[in-house]
Amino acid sequence: MHEFLPSLEHPTEESVVQQQEYNQDMDKHPGIRIDRIPVTWTVAGLLFVAGMLFIFLVGLPVLRYFLLIGLVGGCLVGLVRYVLLKRY
């Protein structure tokens, strides 16, 4: 039986120590965190987003409705914010 798979028996001291060592190793390297990846506004980023959008819209035509709704909604929110910021 694999050492990290749960068993019906009570855990032995050795298996508990192995699990603790495994947990400590995992604490040292949490993995890639998306919030730590730097993002800047570049033409390459814009091309990447446009390319991915094109791929998804070709692959999943039902997403075209969400794109349309998102564009209309985004424009409306932008217009409302623009008007409110100009007045106040």
Sequence and secondary structure as in RCSB ss.txt:
>XXXX:A:sequence
MHEFLPSLEHPTEESVVQQQEYNQDMDKHPGIRIDRIPVTWTVAGLLFVAGMLFIFLVGLPVLRYFLLIGLVGGC
LVGLVRYVLLKRY
>XXXX:A:secstr
  TTS  SS   HHHHHHHHHHHHHHHH     GGGS     HHHHHHHHHHHHHHHHH TTHHHHHHHHHHHHH
HHHHHHHHHHHH 
